[in-house]
Amino acid sequence: MTTLQRARVRWSLVAGTAMAAAAALFGLLLPGVVPPFLAVAAFLTGTAVWWVATTDEGSTVRRGLLAGGFTGLVTHVTYWSLLLLWGARPFRAWGPRSSDVLQIAAYSAVGIALLGALTVPLGALVGGLVAAAQSRYDPSDSDDEGDTASS
């Protein structure tokens, strides 16, 4: 694994952790939300989205804003999927397991409709901050240094 690939992995994990922290704090403000599940969902989604949105050359603040906003949107689906895997009660009330995907879609749609105006900008803010930190503090991201960060 090259230095640039290691930096990409590291910053994907940093972004996922930052998204998880923001989601957990946001979840504490909402009644009925399970903050640990929300944090895990945001970590998994944020890490994956950051990995896809960034390249080995690093990220721009614009990409960070977009990746963060997309994370704020998709985390709704990941959260309800994790609750389903855990066997959360809301899903048992809706009937047979064949409707699990529909239940996830319905809960996610309601969550996005009610909270998306908050979660998308929050994710974008966190993504922009992580991208700014990455471009400032990771020497492996600069085009003129190449693989010298490992020396």
MARBA-3410 file (N, C-alpha, C, O; in Angstrom, 1 decimal):
151
0.9,-1.2,0.0,0.0,0.0,0.0,0.9,1.2,0.0,1.8,1.4,0.8 ~ 0.6,2.1,-0.9,1.4,3.3,-1.0,1.0,4.3,0.1,0.0,4.2,0.8 ~ 1.9,5.3,0.2,1.6,6.4,1.2,0.3,7.1,0.9,-0.5,7.4,1.8 ~ 0.0,7.3,-0.4,-1.2,8.0,-0.8,-2.5,7.1,-0.4,-3.5,7.6,0.0 ~ -2.3,5.8,-0.6,-3.5,4.9,-0.3,-3.7,4.9,1.2,-4.8,4.9,1.7
-2.6,4.9,2.0,-2.7,4.9,3.4,-3.4,6.2,3.9,-4.2,6.1,4.8 ~ -3.0,7.3,3.3,-3.6,8.5,3.6,-5.1,8.5,3.3,-5.9,9.1,4.1 ~ -5.5,7.9,2.2,-6.9,7.8,1.8,-7.7,7.0,2.8,-8.8,7.4,3.2 ~ -7.1,5.9,3.2,-7.8,5.1,4.3,-7.9,5.9,5.6,-9.0,5.9,6.2 ~ -6.8,6.5,6.0,-6.8,7.2,7.2,-7.8,8.4,7.2,-8.6,8.5,8.2
-7.9,9.1,6.1,-8.9,10.2,6.1,-10.3,9.7,5.9,-11.2,10.4,6.3 ~ -10.5,8.6,5.3,-11.8,8.0,5.2,-12.3,7.6,6.7,-13.5,7.8,7.0 ~ -11.4,7.1,7.5,-11.7,6.7,8.8,-11.9,8.0,9.7,-12.8,8.0,10.5 ~ -11.2,9.0,9.4,-11.3,10.3,10.2,-12.7,10.9,9.8,-13.4,11.3,10.7 ~ -13.1,10.9,8.5,-14.4,11.4,8.1,-15.5,10.6,8.7,-16.5,11.2,9.2
-15.4,9.3,8.7,-16.4,8.4,9.3,-16.6,8.7,10.8,-17.7,8.7,11.3 ~ -15.4,8.9,11.5,-15.5,9.2,12.9,-16.1,10.5,13.2,-16.9,10.7,14.2 ~ -15.7,11.5,12.4,-16.3,12.8,12.6,-17.8,12.8,12.4,-18.6,13.5,13.1 ~ -18.3,12.1,11.3,-19.7,12.0,11.0,-20.4,11.3,12.2,-21.5,11.6,12.6 ~ -19.8,10.2,12.7,-20.4,9.5,13.9,-20.5,10.4,15.1,-21.6,10.3,15.7
-19.5,11.2,15.4,-19.6,12.0,16.5,-20.7,13.1,16.4,-21.5,13.3,17.3 ~ -20.8,13.7,15.2,-21.8,14.7,14.9,-23.2,14.0,15.0,-24.1,14.6,15.5 ~ -23.3,12.8,14.4,-24.6,12.1,14.5,-25.0,11.7,15.9,-26.2,11.8,16.2 ~ -24.1,11.3,16.7,-24.4,10.9,18.0,-24.9,12.1,18.8,-25.9,12.0,19.6 ~ -24.2,13.2,18.7,-24.6,14.4,19.4,-26.0,14.9,18.9,-26.8,15.3,19.7
-26.2,14.8,17.6,-27.5,15.2,17.0,-28.6,14.2,17.6,-29.7,14.6,17.9 ~ -28.3,12.9,17.7,-29.2,11.9,18.1,-29.6,12.1,19.6,-30.7,11.7,20.0 ~ -28.7,12.7,20.4,-29.1,13.0,21.8,-30.2,14.0,21.9,-30.9,14.0,22.9 ~ -30.4,14.8,20.9,-31.4,15.9,20.9,-32.8,15.4,20.5,-33.8,16.0,20.7 ~ -32.8,14.2,19.9,-34.1,13.7,19.3,-34.6,12.5,20.2,-34.0,11.5,20.5
-35.9,12.7,20.6,-36.5,11.6,21.4,-36.8,10.4,20.5,-37.2,10.6,19.3 ~ -36.6,9.2,21.0,-36.8,8.0,20.3,-35.7,7.5,19.4,-35.8,6.5,18.8 ~ -34.6,8.3,19.3,-33.5,7.9,18.4,-32.5,7.2,19.3,-32.3,7.6,20.5 ~ -31.9,6.2,18.8,-30.9,5.4,19.5,-29.5,5.9,19.1,-29.0,5.4,18.0 ~ -28.9,6.8,19.9,-27.6,7.4,19.4,-26.5,6.4,19.1,-25.8,6.7,18.1
-26.3,5.3,19.8,-25.2,4.4,19.3,-25.5,3.8,17.9,-24.5,3.7,17.1 ~ -26.7,3.5,17.6,-27.0,3.0,16.3,-26.8,4.1,15.2,-26.3,3.9,14.1 ~ -27.2,5.3,15.6,-27.0,6.5,14.7,-25.5,6.7,14.5,-25.1,7.0,13.4 ~ -24.7,6.6,15.5,-23.3,6.8,15.4,-22.6,5.7,14.5,-21.8,6.1,13.6 ~ -23.0,4.5,14.7,-22.5,3.4,13.9,-22.9,3.6,12.4,-22.1,3.4,11.5
-24.2,3.9,12.2,-24.7,4.2,10.8,-23.9,5.3,10.2,-23.5,5.2,9.0 ~ -23.7,6.4,10.9,-23.0,7.5,10.3,-21.5,7.2,10.0,-20.9,7.6,9.0 ~ -20.9,6.4,10.9,-19.5,6.0,10.7,-19.4,5.1,9.5,-18.5,5.4,8.6 ~ -20.3,4.1,9.3,-20.2,3.2,8.2,-20.5,4.0,6.9,-19.7,3.8,5.9 ~ -21.5,4.8,6.9,-21.9,5.5,5.7,-20.8,6.6,5.4,-20.4,6.7,4.2
-20.4,7.3,6.4,-19.4,8.4,6.2,-18.1,7.9,5.7,-17.5,8.5,4.8 ~ -17.6,6.8,6.2,-16.3,6.2,5.8,-16.5,5.7,4.3,-15.6,6.0,3.5 ~ -17.5,5.0,4.0,-17.7,4.5,2.6,-17.9,5.7,1.6,-17.3,5.6,0.6 ~ -18.7,6.6,2.0,-18.9,7.8,1.0,-17.6,8.5,0.9,-17.3,9.0,-0.3 ~ -16.9,8.8,1.9,-15.6,9.5,1.8,-14.6,8.7,0.9,-13.9,9.3,0.1
-14.6,7.4,1.1,-13.7,6.6,0.3,-14.0,6.8,-1.2,-13.1,6.9,-2.1 ~ -15.3,6.8,-1.5,-15.7,6.9,-2.9,-15.5,8.3,-3.4,-15.2,8.5,-4.6 ~ -15.8,9.3,-2.6,-15.8,10.7,-3.1,-14.4,11.2,-3.2,-14.2,12.2,-4.0 ~ -13.4,10.7,-2.5,-12.1,11.2,-2.6,-11.2,10.3,-3.5,-11.6,9.2,-3.8 ~ -10.1,10.9,-3.9,-9.2,10.1,-4.7,-7.9,9.9,-4.0,-7.7,10.4,-2.9
-6.9,9.2,-4.6,-5.6,9.1,-4.0,-4.9,10.4,-3.9,-4.0,10.5,-3.1 ~ -5.3,11.4,-4.6,-4.7,12.7,-4.6,-5.3,13.6,-3.5,-4.8,14.7,-3.3 ~ -6.3,13.1,-2.8,-6.9,13.8,-1.7,-8.3,14.3,-2.0,-9.0,13.7,-2.9 ~ -8.7,15.3,-1.3,-10.1,15.8,-1.5,-10.0,17.3,-1.5,-9.1,18.0,-1.0 ~ -11.1,17.9,-2.1,-11.3,19.3,-2.1,-12.4,19.6,-1.1,-13.1,18.7,-0.7
-12.5,20.8,-0.7,-13.6,21.2,0.3,-14.9,21.0,-0.4,-15.9,20.6,0.2 ~ -15.0,21.2,-1.7,-16.2,21.0,-2.4,-16.6,19.5,-2.4,-17.8,19.2,-2.1 ~ -15.7,18.6,-2.6,-16.0,17.2,-2.5,-16.4,16.8,-1.1,-17.2,16.0,-0.9 ~ -15.7,17.4,-0.1,-16.0,17.2,1.3,-17.5,17.6,1.6,-18.2,16.9,2.3 ~ -17.9,18.8,1.1,-19.2,19.2,1.3,-20.2,18.3,0.7,-21.2,17.9,1.3
-20.0,17.9,-0.5,-20.9,17.0,-1.2,-20.9,15.6,-0.5,-22.0,15.0,-0.3 ~ -19.8,15.1,-0.1,-19.7,13.8,0.5,-20.4,13.8,1.9,-21.1,12.9,2.3 ~ -20.2,14.9,2.6,-20.9,15.1,3.9,-22.4,15.2,3.8,-23.1,14.6,4.6 ~ -22.8,16.0,2.8,-24.3,16.1,2.6,-24.9,14.8,2.2,-26.0,14.4,2.6 ~ -24.2,14.1,1.3,-24.7,12.7,0.9,-24.7,11.8,2.1,-25.7,11.0,2.2
-23.7,11.9,2.9,-23.7,11.0,4.1,-24.9,11.4,5.0,-25.6,10.5,5.6 ~ -25.2,12.7,5.2,-26.4,13.1,6.0,-27.7,12.5,5.4,-28.6,12.3,6.2 ~ -27.7,12.3,4.2,-28.9,11.8,3.5,-29.0,10.3,3.7,-30.0,9.7,4.1 ~ -27.9,9.6,3.3,-27.9,8.1,3.2,-27.9,7.5,4.6,-28.3,6.3,4.8 ~ -27.4,8.2,5.6,-27.3,7.6,7.0,-28.7,7.3,7.5,-28.8,6.4,8.3
-29.8,7.9,7.0,-31.1,7.5,7.4,-31.4,6.1,7.1,-31.9,5.3,7.9 ~ -31.0,5.7,5.8,-31.3,4.3,5.4,-30.4,3.4,6.2,-30.9,2.3,6.6 ~ -29.2,3.7,6.4,-28.2,2.8,7.1,-28.7,2.6,8.6,-28.7,1.5,9.1 ~ -29.2,3.7,9.2,-29.7,3.7,10.6,-30.9,2.7,10.7,-30.9,1.8,11.6 ~ -31.9,2.8,9.8,-33.0,1.9,9.9,-32.7,0.5,9.5,-33.3,-0.4,10.1
-31.7,0.3,8.7,-31.3,-1.0,8.3,-30.6,-1.7,9.5,-30.8,-2.9,9.8 ~ -29.8,-0.9,10.2,-29.1,-1.5,11.4,-30.1,-1.8,12.5,-30.0,-2.9,13.2 ~ -31.1,-1.0,12.7,-32.2,-1.3,13.7,-32.9,-2.6,13.3,-33.3,-3.4,14.1 ~ -33.2,-2.7,12.0,-33.8,-3.9,11.5,-33.0,-5.2,11.8,-33.5,-6.2,12.3 ~ -31.7,-5.1,11.5,-30.8,-6.2,11.8,-30.7,-6.5,13.3,-30.6,-7.7,13.6
-30.8,-5.5,14.1,-30.8,-5.7,15.6,-32.1,-6.3,16.0,-32.2,-6.9,17.1 ~ -33.2,-6.1,15.3,-34.5,-6.6,15.7,-35.3,-5.6,16.4,-36.0,-5.9,17.4 ~ -35.2,-4.3,16.1,-35.9,-3.3,16.8,-37.4,-3.4,16.7,-37.9,-3.9,15.6 ~ -38.1,-3.0,17.7,-39.6,-3.1,17.7,-40.4,-2.4,16.6,-41.4,-3.0,16.2 ~ -40.0,-1.3,16.1,-40.8,-0.7,15.1,-41.2,-1.6,13.9,-42.2,-1.5,13.4
-40.2,-2.4,13.6,-40.4,-3.3,12.5,-41.4,-4.5,12.8,-42.1,-4.9,11.9 ~ -41.4,-4.9,14.0,-42.3,-6.1,14.3,-43.7,-5.7,14.2,-44.6,-6.5,14.0 ~ -44.0,-4.4,14.4,-45.4,-4.0,14.4,-46.0,-3.9,13.0,-47.2,-3.9,12.9 ~ -45.1,-3.9,12.0,-45.6,-3.8,10.6,-45.9,-5.1,9.9,-46.5,-5.1,8.8 ~ -45.6,-6.2,10.5,-46.0,-7.5,9.9,-44.8,-8.3,9.5,-43.8,-8.3,10.2
-45.0,-9.2,8.5,-44.0,-10.2,8.2,-42.7,-9.6,7.7,-42.6,-8.5,7.3 ~ -41.7,-10.4,7.7,-40.3,-10.0,7.4,-40.2,-9.6,5.9,-39.3,-9.0,5.5 ~ -41.1,-10.1,5.1,-41.1,-9.8,3.7,-41.2,-8.3,3.4,-40.9,-7.9,2.3 ~ -41.8,-7.6,4.3,-41.9,-6.2,4.1,-40.8,-5.3,4.8,-41.0,-4.1,4.9 ~ -39.7,-6.0,5.2,-38.6,-5.3,5.8,-38.1,-4.1,4.9,-37.8,-3.0,5.4
-37.9,-4.4,3.7,-37.3,-3.4,2.8,-38.3,-2.2,2.7,-37.9,-1.0,2.6 ~ -39.6,-2.5,2.6,-40.6,-1.4,2.5,-40.6,-0.6,3.8,-40.8,0.6,3.8 ~ -40.4,-1.3,4.9,-40.4,-0.6,6.2,-39.2,0.3,6.3,-39.3,1.5,6.8 ~ -38.0,-0.2,5.9,-36.8,0.6,5.9,-37.0,1.9,5.0,-36.7,3.0,5.4 ~ -37.6,1.6,3.8,-37.8,2.7,2.9,-38.8,3.8,3.5,-38.6,5.0,3.4
-39.9,3.3,4.1,-40.8,4.2,4.7,-40.3,5.0,5.9,-40.4,6.2,5.9 ~ -39.6,4.3,6.8,-39.0,5.0,7.9,-37.9,6.0,7.4,-37.8,7.1,8.0 ~ -37.1,5.6,6.5,-36.1,6.5,5.9,-36.7,7.7,5.2,-36.2,8.8,5.4 ~ -37.7,7.5,4.5,-38.4,8.6,3.8,-39.0,9.6,4.8,-38.8,10.8,4.6 ~ -39.6,9.1,5.8,-40.1,10.0,6.9,-39.0,10.7,7.6,-39.1,11.9,7.8
-37.9,10.0,7.9,-36.8,10.6,8.5,-36.1,11.7,7.7,-35.8,12.8,8.2 ~ -36.0,11.4,6.4,-35.4,12.4,5.5,-36.4,13.6,5.3,-35.9,14.8,5.3 ~ -37.7,13.4,5.3,-38.6,14.4,5.1,-38.6,15.3,6.3,-38.7,16.6,6.2 ~ -38.6,14.7,7.5,-38.6,15.5,8.8,-37.3,16.1,9.2,-37.2,17.2,9.7 ~ -36.2,15.4,9.0,-34.9,15.8,9.5,-33.9,16.1,8.4,-32.8,16.6,8.8
-34.2,15.8,7.2,-33.2,15.9,6.2,-32.7,17.4,6.0,-31.5,17.6,5.7 ~ -33.5,18.3,6.3,-33.1,19.7,6.2,-32.1,20.1,7.3,-31.4,21.1,7.2 ~ -31.9,19.2,8.3,-30.9,19.4,9.3,-29.7,18.5,9.1,-28.6,18.9,9.3 ~ -30.0,17.2,8.8,-28.9,16.2,8.7,-28.0,16.5,7.4,-26.8,16.3,7.5 ~ -28.6,16.9,6.3,-27.8,17.1,5.1,-26.8,18.3,5.4,-25.6,18.2,5.1
-27.3,19.5,5.8,-26.3,20.6,6.1,-25.3,20.2,7.2,-24.1,20.6,7.1 ~ -25.7,19.5,8.2,-24.8,19.1,9.3,-23.7,18.2,8.7,-22.5,18.4,9.0 ~ -24.1,17.2,7.9,-23.1,16.4,7.2,-22.2,17.1,6.3,-21.0,16.9,6.3 ~ -22.8,18.1,5.6,-22.0,18.9,4.7,-20.9,19.7,5.4,-19.8,19.9,5.0 ~ -21.4,20.3,6.6,-20.5,21.1,7.4,-19.3,20.2,7.9,-18.1,20.6,7.8
-19.6,19.0,8.4,-18.6,18.1,8.9,-17.7,17.7,7.8,-16.5,17.7,7.9 ~ -18.3,17.3,6.6,-17.5,16.9,5.5,-16.5,18.0,5.0,-15.4,17.8,4.6 ~ -17.0,19.3,4.9,-16.2,20.4,4.5,-15.0,20.6,5.5,-13.9,20.9,5.1 ~ -15.3,20.5,6.8,-14.3,20.7,7.8,-13.2,19.6,7.7,-12.0,19.9,7.8 ~ -13.6,18.3,7.5,-12.7,17.2,7.3,-11.8,17.4,6.1,-10.6,17.2,6.1
-12.5,17.9,5.0,-11.7,18.1,3.7,-10.7,19.2,3.9,-9.6,19.2,3.4 ~ -11.1,20.3,4.6,-10.2,21.4,4.8,-9.0,20.9,5.7,-7.9,21.3,5.4 ~ -9.3,20.1,6.7,-8.2,19.6,7.5,-7.3,18.7,6.7,-6.1,18.7,6.8 ~ -7.9,17.9,5.9,-7.1,17.0,5.0,-6.2,17.7,4.1,-5.0,17.4,3.9 ~ -6.7,18.7,3.5,-5.9,19.5,2.5,-4.8,20.3,3.2,-3.8,20.6,2.6
-5.1,20.7,4.4,-4.1,21.5,5.2,-3.1,20.6,5.9,-1.9,21.0,5.9 ~ -3.5,19.5,6.5,-2.6,18.8,7.4,-2.0,17.5,6.9,-1.1,17.0,7.5 ~ -2.4,17.1,5.7,-1.9,15.8,5.2,-0.9,16.2,4.1,-1.3,16.5,3.0 ~ 0.4,16.1,4.4,1.4,16.4,3.3,1.4,15.5,2.1,1.9,15.9,1.1 ~ 0.8,14.3,2.3,0.8,13.4,1.1,-0.2,13.8,0.1,-0.3,13.2,-1.0
-1.1,14.8,0.4,-2.1,15.3,-0.5,-1.5,16.3,-1.5,-2.1,16.5,-2.6 ~ -0.4,16.9,-1.2,0.1,17.9,-2.2,0.7,17.2,-3.4,1.4,16.2,-3.3 ~ 0.5,17.8,-4.5,1.0,17.2,-5.8,2.5,17.2,-5.9,3.0,16.3,-6.6 ~ 3.2,18.1,-5.3,4.6,18.2,-5.5,5.4,17.4,-4.5,6.6,17.3,-4.7 ~ 4.8,16.7,-3.6,5.6,16.0,-2.6,5.6,14.5,-2.9,6.5,13.8,-2.5
4.5,14.0,-3.6,4.5,12.6,-4.0,4.6,11.6,-2.8,3.8,11.8,-1.8 ~ 5.5,10.7,-2.8,5.6,9.7,-1.7,6.6,10.1,-0.6,7.0,9.2,0.1 ~ 7.0,11.3,-0.5,7.9,11.7,0.5,7.4,11.8,1.9,8.1,11.9,2.9 ~ 6.1,11.7,2.1,5.5,11.7,3.4,5.9,10.6,4.3,5.8,10.7,5.5 ~ 6.3,9.5,3.7,6.6,8.3,4.5,8.1,8.4,4.9,8.5,7.6,5.8
8.9,9.3,4.4,10.3,9.3,4.8,10.5,10.2,6.0,11.7,10.3,6.5
END
